[in-house]
């Protein structure tokens, strides 16, 4: 039978604040010793009270605006109780009843719209590492600020699930609210998948696959679930509502042993944190700080940069900011240079961590425009701008050092042409050209290029040659 | 709400407590009486009253995003736990 899949995605985004959500300790625990970024508040010692990080509130406004969401004037915090060693408090502080970010939508590159139900601010849990007979707990991640973004079930294919996850990542990176480091779990996705017979008005029973940390695994997990659930229904069996784990190596989901009784988090208002009551003015002032979003770049550069190239470059917010600073007439050239580095040269994203300045790039484009650099030389100079030895030098200095500046001085070029025309090996070609053999001009240009050690501007050379031989 | 041995078991499971039958019996009685006492509040009509989330009328209490030196060290904090290993808190295996 044919089925229509329905998919909703929950995404946790780690905010890149300096300190944690409720304590004044370092929020960036990457590469740091376990339990080195902790405070008595994180340990939930008696009498310790949470103190809300105002920056997290500001980042929520940006995240919300990036997803075209309403920002709720009033929001509150609640306690979600559960007993597990990753949470010393015995509860998570979250926003269950009144989240800060309201409804909105994310538009995928394909034009599909996925509505956002809401997004709330909450603290992360600690990290557990399991061993044979015991587990170890690291509290560095306790109360790292997270935004949980809850989509409506508007996604109907594995491909769109992938694109939604990726577009969310881009939006959050462009908004500058997260480091967006997927490898380190800065964004984690939970997908809810159900299928129903085509044309049916009712949704099927859903299974939730938790903790996916790449776009590819989101896509593959959805593909697998659609197949698994279709097989069950075809065989007359039922889909069980459950949480499933994803195994990236086997490409399969497996049911996780779940307790028989339904979860009971006993939500209650958090008495230690006063509510947020944001004025319109505050929300508007903060919203204005939202940087250019992918949708803005698509609108601005749509006619200048080819769509497939733009979509690649949009993965790199700092690169887009740089492009935006460059004179419009140079955008095509510079965007092509970046795309060629990312594609043909197969450089990784790290290569782009430390970008040339917009002045370096504009100068380079200008030299190319003035024909001082051939296209090959332009790319050569561009690549050198990432070289630790050359970094920081301006385009002209690098071009000089490489000896690739084209000779455009007509007087100098004419002198070289004259030398070449005097050479015995060019005599026959000159005669042939005068007799109408057009294609030998290429040979003569080549000779001049050789004489100039590749620095002559070939189109200028050709012009001079034609004048002299007419 | 009636407190019976199932309710006690449910609550104990949620908090990972083990409760013996004798304890359960006495908890049933105690909790039942506490709930009965509290339920007197149900007699008050609060239909037109805004829920009270906070007793102080504070809002927008937040701090600057600046790292502050903590007065407790990692070692002092870790020492509060029953067992440690490799600078982490060691707990019975959980899955």
Interface residues (C-beta under 8 A of the other chain):
Chain A: X17 X18 X19 X24 X25 X26 X33 X34 X35 X36 X38 X39 X40 X43 X45 X51 X52 X53 X54 X55 X56 X57 X76 X81 X82 X83 X84 X85 X90 X128 X129 X130 X131 X132 X133 X134 X135 X136 X137 X138 X139 X259 X261 X264 X266 X269 X271 X273 X274 X275 X276 X277 X278
Chain B: X10 X13 X14 X15 X16 X53 X54 X56 X58 X59 X60 X61 X62 X63 X64 X65 X66 X67 X68 X70 X72 X74 X77 X78 X80 X85 X86 X87 X88 X89 X90 X91 X92 X93 X94 X95
